[in-house]
């Protein structure tokens, strides 16, 4: 099939058309965690399935027990490897009150970026592959590889139904390698392959005291205050040196290899620039580790939300009946989410003061994962990134979690290639999420090369 040149030319000639199509995709408010948006999530799945079908795939939105999964297949390359392409079309909630300066679902071009919820996580990155694959098929009538596409609809809500769906359809998803573009890179000028992801434990801690809110003058000093107690309880989880105090929390942590610490130290990371971008004067954390080591390869504990009592304008002097906290831990190999959740819950129950009752709800968990950094498919991915970006890629870890990567490794037993096109300042999950338009084109170029180079390998 020659090189990827003709595909690149076709993508270049359609820049404006592709930008408008991506904007149409971003307008669909496919918020998987919001039950009121279920119809929009389904509409987004049909939007994707229709475009894949028109491109030449056998494609449809399939039921999973939750939000639909978009599954598409093209198997017309005998002797070539079979690749599974994964992405997710659902997005995080987006409330304009959270700080958006434009409609989250009204894509806007600003400062060289496309600003919208899902722009980088994960609709923009997913779209890079959709555009490149369609260009391959339009030009050549075939792909360089056999391809199975799986676009999930509830990644941002915990992927509750994905693993059962994969198990039920294991034969359909059998492949030689998996491609995932739901990560990022460290530096705008340097492409990256992610080889490590942290896991997750997410808890809601509810502390209850009296059976109703009470007047703080009449009852203050007579009853336990759940808000005061929760503040002390949460504070007890971490010491002043950034270490989690729960016994056993670090017992299974796998240390960084010497080559990793050396490689991290040589990466183009500017701590001062990050402080400036975040509006902070320093980046404190666990002693003895660099910022990148703490973010990528050390476990953490963070309070994600605190609610108690009256928080409106003016004064209302009450002792609240209950207080709530959302707490997350990012985990590293070889920590187990269930074991860590057990340790945290035991610690919280043991320290709940008299006069209060604690409830611990386990909302979400994910296992940490490392993928092999060597192999023929990894080499092809490196080559594709180098050609797409015009620079040699580096190996990085990612502080976030993509639970399906561990699932793919465990169920399919094949290499997982994590090629991210986004940047650290793309504001994923936050207000004014964006995708640099330059990265959109670079992602498409990389994808065009990726399928070509993977097609040069032989099937197992």
Secondary structure as the mmCIF struct_conf table of DSSP 4:
data_model
#
loop_
_struct_conf.conf_type_id
_struct_conf.id
_struct_conf.beg_label_comp_id
_struct_conf.beg_label_asym_id
_struct_conf.beg_label_seq_id
_struct_conf.end_label_comp_id
_struct_conf.end_label_asym_id
_struct_conf.end_label_seq_id
BEND BEND1 UNK A 4 UNK A 4
HELX_RH_AL_P HELX_RH_AL_P1 UNK A 5 UNK A 13
TURN_TY1_P TURN_TY1_P1 UNK A 14 UNK A 14
HELX_RH_AL_P HELX_RH_AL_P2 UNK A 15 UNK A 26
TURN_TY1_P TURN_TY1_P2 UNK A 27 UNK A 27
BEND BEND2 UNK A 28 UNK A 28
STRN STRN1 UNK A 31 UNK A 31
TURN_TY1_P TURN_TY1_P3 UNK A 32 UNK A 33
HELX_RH_3T_P HELX_RH_3T_P1 UNK A 35 UNK A 37
HELX_RH_AL_P HELX_RH_AL_P3 UNK A 38 UNK A 55
TURN_TY1_P TURN_TY1_P4 UNK A 56 UNK A 56
STRN STRN2 UNK A 58 UNK A 62
BEND BEND3 UNK A 65 UNK A 67
HELX_LH_PP_P HELX_LH_PP_P1 UNK A 68 UNK A 68
STRN STRN3 UNK A 69 UNK A 74
TURN_TY1_P TURN_TY1_P5 UNK A 78 UNK A 79
STRN STRN4 UNK A 80 UNK A 80
HELX_LH_PP_P HELX_LH_PP_P2 UNK A 81 UNK A 81
STRN STRN5 UNK A 82 UNK A 88
STRN STRN6 UNK A 91 UNK A 91
HELX_RH_3T_P HELX_RH_3T_P2 UNK A 96 UNK A 98
TURN_TY1_P TURN_TY1_P6 UNK A 99 UNK A 99
BEND BEND4 UNK A 101 UNK A 102
TURN_TY1_P TURN_TY1_P7 UNK A 104 UNK A 105
BEND BEND5 UNK A 106 UNK A 106
STRN STRN7 UNK A 108 UNK A 110
TURN_TY1_P TURN_TY1_P8 UNK A 111 UNK A 112
STRN STRN8 UNK A 113 UNK A 115
BEND BEND6 UNK A 116 UNK A 116
TURN_TY1_P TURN_TY1_P9 UNK A 117 UNK A 122
HELX_RH_AL_P HELX_RH_AL_P4 UNK A 123 UNK A 140
BEND BEND7 UNK A 141 UNK A 142
BEND BEND8 UNK A 144 UNK A 145
STRN STRN9 UNK A 146 UNK A 152
BEND BEND9 UNK A 153 UNK A 153
HELX_RH_3T_P HELX_RH_3T_P3 UNK A 155 UNK A 157
TURN_TY1_P TURN_TY1_P10 UNK A 158 UNK A 158
TURN_TY1_P TURN_TY1_P11 UNK A 160 UNK A 161
HELX_RH_AL_P HELX_RH_AL_P5 UNK A 162 UNK A 168
TURN_TY1_P TURN_TY1_P12 UNK A 169 UNK A 173
BEND BEND10 UNK A 176 UNK A 176
STRN STRN10 UNK A 177 UNK A 180
STRN STRN11 UNK A 184 UNK A 185
BEND BEND11 UNK A 186 UNK A 186
STRN STRN12 UNK A 187 UNK A 187
TURN_TY1_P TURN_TY1_P13 UNK A 188 UNK A 189
STRN STRN13 UNK A 190 UNK A 190
STRN STRN14 UNK A 192 UNK A 197
STRN STRN15 UNK A 199 UNK A 208
BEND BEND12 UNK A 210 UNK A 212
STRN STRN16 UNK A 214 UNK A 215
HELX_RH_AL_P HELX_RH_AL_P6 UNK A 216 UNK A 219
STRN STRN17 UNK A 220 UNK A 220
TURN_TY1_P TURN_TY1_P14 UNK A 221 UNK A 222
STRN STRN18 UNK A 223 UNK A 223
HELX_RH_AL_P HELX_RH_AL_P7 UNK A 226 UNK A 235
TURN_TY1_P TURN_TY1_P15 UNK A 236 UNK A 237
STRN STRN19 UNK A 238 UNK A 238
TURN_TY1_P TURN_TY1_P16 UNK A 240 UNK A 241
BEND BEND13 UNK A 242 UNK A 242
STRN STRN20 UNK A 244 UNK A 244
BEND BEND14 UNK A 246 UNK A 246
TURN_TY1_P TURN_TY1_P17 UNK A 247 UNK A 252
HELX_LH_PP_P HELX_LH_PP_P3 UNK A 253 UNK A 257
HELX_RH_AL_P HELX_RH_AL_P8 UNK A 258 UNK A 265
TURN_TY1_P TURN_TY1_P18 UNK A 266 UNK A 266
BEND BEND15 UNK A 267 UNK A 267
HELX_RH_AL_P HELX_RH_AL_P9 UNK A 271 UNK A 278
TURN_TY1_P TURN_TY1_P19 UNK A 279 UNK A 279
BEND BEND16 UNK A 281 UNK A 281
BEND BEND17 UNK A 286 UNK A 286
TURN_TY1_P TURN_TY1_P20 UNK A 287 UNK A 288
BEND BEND18 UNK A 289 UNK A 289
HELX_RH_AL_P HELX_RH_AL_P10 UNK A 291 UNK A 297
BEND BEND19 UNK A 298 UNK A 298
STRN STRN21 UNK A 300 UNK A 308
BEND BEND20 UNK A 309 UNK A 309
BEND BEND21 UNK A 312 UNK A 314
STRN STRN22 UNK A 318 UNK A 319
BEND BEND22 UNK A 321 UNK A 321
STRN STRN23 UNK A 322 UNK A 331
TURN_TY1_P TURN_TY1_P21 UNK A 333 UNK A 334
HELX_RH_AL_P HELX_RH_AL_P11 UNK A 337 UNK A 351
HELX_LH_PP_P HELX_LH_PP_P4 UNK A 352 UNK A 353
TURN_TY1_P TURN_TY1_P22 UNK A 354 UNK A 355
STRN STRN24 UNK A 357 UNK A 366
STRN STRN25 UNK A 369 UNK A 370
BEND BEND23 UNK A 373 UNK A 373
BEND BEND24 UNK A 375 UNK A 375
HELX_RH_AL_P HELX_RH_AL_P12 UNK A 376 UNK A 389
TURN_TY1_P TURN_TY1_P23 UNK A 390 UNK A 390
BEND BEND25 UNK A 391 UNK A 391
STRN STRN26 UNK A 394 UNK A 398
BEND BEND26 UNK A 399 UNK A 400
HELX_RH_AL_P HELX_RH_AL_P13 UNK A 403 UNK A 412
BEND BEND27 UNK A 414 UNK A 414
STRN STRN27 UNK A 415 UNK A 419
STRN STRN28 UNK A 422 UNK A 423
HELX_RH_3T_P HELX_RH_3T_P4 UNK A 424 UNK A 426
TURN_TY1_P TURN_TY1_P24 UNK A 428 UNK A 429
BEND BEND28 UNK A 430 UNK A 430
TURN_TY1_P TURN_TY1_P25 UNK A 431 UNK A 432
STRN STRN29 UNK A 434 UNK A 436
HELX_RH_AL_P HELX_RH_AL_P14 UNK A 437 UNK A 454
TURN_TY1_P TURN_TY1_P26 UNK A 455 UNK A 456
BEND BEND29 UNK A 457 UNK A 457
STRN STRN30 UNK A 458 UNK A 458
HELX_LH_PP_P HELX_LH_PP_P5 UNK A 459 UNK A 459
#
